């Protein structure tokens, strides 16, 4: 997918970042999982302990226990944000931009993008679902999803032009694209799916199916 020998010029603006390769993704999957356990287990244990010591504390225990659910949901919501539509819609220019974006996609991917607003692209790191201001990456095997937020310099472009801009950057340098982008989430696809608007969920389902067909790297 990437063009050999080419790198995104935007990499020069983030020289301190390590390249976002498969090993980097696996490391952050473990880190995010540890963070989730670190936040949820103490709250859940405290809620159970309060009920065990004195049932009269049930209202407080419920509030404490709710934090064990709310915190992972907030993380997932941040991950889902990268796929949500944003920015001006430019209805008149969008029809032309939609046609130009369609030329970059296969027939199945074109249909999926028109129905969900997300463009599917297979890469070395997994299956990407590119939106207007970022992308979701479903890793090989379909068991984990990463969220990446990317700012498009020309914010006044029609939605499909913004997607095309990111899609082309992804094709030029996949690892560079992921390195420049801000990593917002790593975790189970079902967590992100719950936070996506209903019209976008089929794109994540398709991405998972496509990712399962990829050769899963050894862990």
C-alpha positions, 0 to 999 in steps of 0.5 A, a space after each residue: 500500500 505504501 509507496 516505497 522510499 517515500 515518507 510524509 513531510 509531516 514527520 519532521 514536525 514530530 521527531 521525538 515520536 517513535 515509529 508506529 509499527 506493529 510492535 508499537 501497537 502491540 505494546 500500547 495494547 498492553 499498556 491500555 489494558 493495564 490502565 483499564 484494569 488499574 482504574 476499574 479493579 480498585 473501584 469494583 473491589 471497593 464497591 463489593 467490599 462496602 456491600 460486604 461490610 455493611 449493606 446500608 452503604 449500597 447507594 455509595 457502593 453503586 456510585 463507586 462501582 459505576 466508575 468501574 464502568 464509566 472510565 473505560 466507556 470514556 476512553 472508548 468514546 474518545 476513540 470513537 470520536 475520530 470516526 464521527 463526522 465533523 466540520 462544514 458539510 459543503 453540500 454543493 461541493 460534496 457531490 463532486 468530492 464524493 465522486 473523486 473519492 470514489 475513484 480512489 476506492 474499489 466498488 465494495 469500499 466505495 459503497 461502504 464509504 457512501 453508506 457509513 462515511 468511512 473509507 476502508 483501506 487494508 494496510 500492513 498494520 491492519 484494516 483502516 477505517 478513514 474518516 474526516 478527522 482521523 481513522 480507526 485501525 483494526 489490527 490483524 485478527 480483528 481483536 483490537 482497534 486503535 483510534 488515531 486523530 489527524 487534523 486536515 490542514 484545509 479544514 474548509 474542504 468538503 467531507 469527502 475531500 478531507 477523507 481523500 486527503 487522509 487516505 492518500 497520506 495513508 497510502 504514501 506512508 502508513 507507518 508515517 501516517 500513524 506516527 504523525 497522528 495522535 493515538 487516542 485509544 486501544 482496546 476491544 472493538 465492541 467498546 468502540 462500537 457502542 460509542 459509534 453512531 449507528 450508521 457508522 457501526 457497519 464499517 467497523 463490522 466490515 473492518 473486523 471481518 476484513 482484519 480476521 482474514 489477515 495473517 495475524 502476527 505472532 505475539 
